Amino acid sequence: MAHISSIGAGVFSDLSLSLEAIPAIASEANLKACFATELAAGSITGTVASGEFARIKNIREFPAMGTPPNVVNVPVYGSKTSQQIQGQADSPSMEITVNYVGTDWQNAAGYLGKLVGDGKQYVFRFSLLNAQPTGTGATQYASSTVGLGTVENSQYFWVGKIEAMVVNPQLTDANTATITITVQSQFYGAYTDAAA
């Protein structure tokens, strides 16, 4: 498929992180190759085969994606208005709100909780989706024709760290957690996965 071609809500959007080494060259092909097979909760280990990734599930609210603008107002002598010029944008941090499921975020080997604050960099992928990919299992959200290639999609990649997780207990609604991710690179994309 191609990029999304109609107005719609991105209710099937997905955030994943690759567990293999960060590619030396951040090309589209190298970044997509990091997302070939999804690992189930409990099977995330330090040593992984090529292309293994984990999804951050039960996301309740996504932040804005992309590099924020850094516009500087510059006074101009003799002019009634100042000019605006592009400055150097700062790498953003992002906070993601998830419906908290304790087993997914436990601080134990094989689970996402073990990655929080570990100081390691991971390749992240945000997939903008208006429809759920067809297929099941480990390749449903994969960057290949059997997964994301079955629906219109736009993918963004970056290198980042999972810095913190704060659990927000709720008395009248689902318990939530706020996951803080710092961005350590520029954003790459938007790319899409086309069906074969």
LINHU-V256918 format. One record per residue. N is the residue number from 1. RES is the residue in one letter. PHI is phi in degrees with one decimal (none if undefined). PSI is psi as a letter, one per 40 degrees, with the letter a starting at -180 (none if undefined). Layout:
BEGIN
n=N res=RES phi=PHI psi=PSI
n=N res=RES phi=PHI psi=PSI
END
This chain:
BEGIN
n=1 res=M phi=none psi=i
n=2 res=A phi=-117.9 psi=a
n=3 res=H phi=-63.6 psi=i
n=4 res=I phi=-61.2 psi=h
n=5 res=S phi=-114.5 psi=e
n=6 res=S phi=-142.3 psi=i
n=7 res=I phi=-72.9 psi=h
n=8 res=G phi=-176.8 psi=i
n=9 res=A phi=-95.6 psi=h
n=10 res=G phi=-84.9 psi=f
n=11 res=V phi=-70.2 psi=e
n=12 res=F phi=-103.4 psi=e
n=13 res=S phi=-59.0 psi=i
n=14 res=D phi=-137.1 psi=i
n=15 res=L phi=-122.7 psi=h
n=16 res=S phi=-134.4 psi=i
n=17 res=L phi=-134.4 psi=h
n=18 res=S phi=-85.5 psi=i
n=19 res=L phi=-103.6 psi=e
n=20 res=E phi=-91.0 psi=i
n=21 res=A phi=-62.2 psi=i
n=22 res=I phi=-68.4 psi=h
n=23 res=P phi=-60.2 psi=i
n=24 res=A phi=-65.2 psi=d
n=25 res=I phi=-115.2 psi=h
n=26 res=A phi=-85.4 psi=g
n=27 res=S phi=-87.2 psi=i
n=28 res=E phi=-57.4 psi=d
n=29 res=A phi=-63.2 psi=d
n=30 res=N phi=-66.4 psi=d
n=31 res=L phi=-67.9 psi=d
n=32 res=K phi=-66.2 psi=d
n=33 res=A phi=-64.6 psi=d
n=34 res=C phi=-73.0 psi=e
n=35 res=F phi=-126.7 psi=g
n=36 res=A phi=-103.3 psi=d
n=37 res=T phi=-139.0 psi=h
n=38 res=E phi=-80.6 psi=h
n=39 res=L phi=-90.8 psi=i
n=40 res=A phi=-78.6 psi=i
n=41 res=A phi=-56.4 psi=h
n=42 res=G phi=97.3 psi=e
n=43 res=S phi=-115.1 psi=e
n=44 res=I phi=-81.6 psi=h
n=45 res=T phi=-124.9 psi=i
n=46 res=G phi=-72.0 psi=d
n=47 res=T phi=-105.2 psi=h
n=48 res=V phi=-129.2 psi=i
n=49 res=A phi=-76.3 psi=i
n=50 res=S phi=-59.6 psi=h
n=51 res=G phi=86.6 psi=e
n=52 res=E phi=-87.5 psi=h
n=53 res=F phi=-141.5 psi=i
n=54 res=A phi=-123.7 psi=i
n=55 res=R phi=-92.7 psi=i
n=56 res=I phi=-92.3 psi=h
n=57 res=K phi=-95.3 psi=i
n=58 res=N phi=59.2 psi=f
n=59 res=I phi=-74.7 psi=h
n=60 res=R phi=-95.5 psi=d
n=61 res=E phi=-152.8 psi=h
n=62 res=F phi=-94.9 psi=i
n=63 res=P phi=-82.6 psi=i
n=64 res=A phi=-66.5 psi=i
n=65 res=M phi=-106.5 psi=h
n=66 res=G phi=123.0 psi=i
n=67 res=T phi=-82.4 psi=h
n=68 res=P phi=-71.8 psi=i
n=69 res=P phi=-72.9 psi=i
n=70 res=N phi=-131.0 psi=g
n=71 res=V phi=-98.9 psi=h
n=72 res=V phi=-111.4 psi=h
n=73 res=N phi=-84.6 psi=h
n=74 res=V phi=-120.0 psi=h
n=75 res=P phi=-67.6 psi=i
n=76 res=V phi=-119.1 psi=h
n=77 res=Y phi=-58.9 psi=h
n=78 res=G phi=82.8 psi=e
n=79 res=S phi=-107.5 psi=i
n=80 res=K phi=-77.0 psi=e
n=81 res=T phi=-125.6 psi=i
n=82 res=S phi=-86.7 psi=i
n=83 res=Q phi=-98.6 psi=i
n=84 res=Q phi=-114.4 psi=h
n=85 res=I phi=-127.2 psi=i
n=86 res=Q phi=-80.5 psi=h
n=87 res=G phi=-96.4 psi=a
n=88 res=Q phi=-87.1 psi=h
n=89 res=A phi=-74.4 psi=i
n=90 res=D phi=-84.0 psi=i
n=91 res=S phi=-66.7 psi=h
n=92 res=P phi=-84.4 psi=i
n=93 res=S phi=-110.1 psi=i
n=94 res=M phi=-130.7 psi=i
n=95 res=E phi=-116.4 psi=h
n=96 res=I phi=-114.3 psi=h
n=97 res=T phi=-97.1 psi=h
n=98 res=V phi=-120.8 psi=i
n=99 res=N phi=-72.2 psi=h
n=100 res=Y phi=-75.2 psi=h
n=101 res=V phi=-118.1 psi=h
n=102 res=G phi=-55.9 psi=d
n=103 res=T phi=-67.4 psi=d
n=104 res=D phi=-70.3 psi=d
n=105 res=W phi=-111.8 psi=e
n=106 res=Q phi=-66.7 psi=i
n=107 res=N phi=-86.4 psi=g
n=108 res=A phi=-139.0 psi=i
n=109 res=A phi=-56.4 psi=h
n=110 res=G phi=95.9 psi=e
n=111 res=Y phi=-122.8 psi=i
n=112 res=L phi=-60.9 psi=d
n=113 res=G phi=-57.9 psi=d
n=114 res=K phi=-69.8 psi=d
n=115 res=L phi=-87.1 psi=e
n=116 res=V phi=-70.7 psi=h
n=117 res=G phi=71.8 psi=e
n=118 res=D phi=-80.3 psi=e
n=119 res=G phi=79.1 psi=e
n=120 res=K phi=-90.6 psi=i
n=121 res=Q phi=-94.8 psi=i
n=122 res=Y phi=-132.4 psi=i
n=123 res=V phi=-85.4 psi=h
n=124 res=F phi=-104.4 psi=i
n=125 res=R phi=-133.4 psi=h
n=126 res=F phi=-106.3 psi=h
n=127 res=S phi=-112.6 psi=h
n=128 res=L phi=-86.8 psi=h
n=129 res=L phi=-134.8 psi=h
n=130 res=N phi=-96.2 psi=e
n=131 res=A phi=-140.7 psi=i
n=132 res=Q phi=-78.9 psi=h
n=133 res=P phi=-61.7 psi=i
n=134 res=T phi=-78.3 psi=i
n=135 res=G phi=94.0 psi=i
n=136 res=T phi=-140.5 psi=i
n=137 res=G phi=74.0 psi=a
n=138 res=A phi=-70.4 psi=e
n=139 res=T phi=-113.1 psi=e
n=140 res=Q phi=-61.6 psi=d
n=141 res=Y phi=-106.4 psi=f
n=142 res=A phi=-76.2 psi=i
n=143 res=S phi=-80.2 psi=g
n=144 res=S phi=-155.7 psi=i
n=145 res=T phi=-67.1 psi=d
n=146 res=V phi=-82.2 psi=e
n=147 res=G phi=-116.4 psi=b
n=148 res=L phi=-63.3 psi=d
n=149 res=G phi=-69.3 psi=e
n=150 res=T phi=-90.0 psi=e
n=151 res=V phi=-136.4 psi=i
n=152 res=E phi=-63.9 psi=h
n=153 res=N phi=-154.8 psi=i
n=154 res=S phi=-134.9 psi=h
n=155 res=Q phi=-120.2 psi=h
n=156 res=Y phi=-123.8 psi=h
n=157 res=F phi=-123.9 psi=i
n=158 res=W phi=-161.3 psi=i
n=159 res=V phi=-100.9 psi=h
n=160 res=G phi=-157.3 psi=i
n=161 res=K phi=-128.2 psi=i
n=162 res=I phi=-87.7 psi=h
n=163 res=E phi=-87.5 psi=d
n=164 res=A phi=-156.6 psi=i
n=165 res=M phi=-139.5 psi=h
n=166 res=V phi=-121.8 psi=h
n=167 res=V phi=-85.9 psi=h
n=168 res=N phi=-114.9 psi=g
n=169 res=P phi=-64.5 psi=h
n=170 res=Q phi=-121.3 psi=h
n=171 res=L phi=-93.8 psi=d
n=172 res=T phi=-120.9 psi=e
n=173 res=D phi=-142.8 psi=a
n=174 res=A phi=-67.7 psi=i
n=175 res=N phi=-63.5 psi=i
n=176 res=T phi=-125.5 psi=i
n=177 res=A phi=-139.9 psi=i
n=178 res=T phi=-107.3 psi=h
n=179 res=I phi=-102.8 psi=h
n=180 res=T phi=-102.4 psi=h
n=181 res=I phi=-119.6 psi=h
n=182 res=T phi=-96.1 psi=i
n=183 res=V phi=-97.2 psi=h
n=184 res=Q phi=-107.8 psi=e
n=185 res=S phi=-147.7 psi=a
n=186 res=Q phi=-77.8 psi=i
n=187 res=F phi=-88.0 psi=h
n=188 res=Y phi=-114.7 psi=h
n=189 res=G phi=127.7 psi=a
n=190 res=A phi=-88.0 psi=h
n=191 res=Y phi=-111.0 psi=i
n=192 res=T phi=-140.5 psi=i
n=193 res=D phi=-105.5 psi=h
n=194 res=A phi=-92.4 psi=i
n=195 res=A phi=-69.6 psi=i
n=196 res=A phi=-72.1 psi=none
END
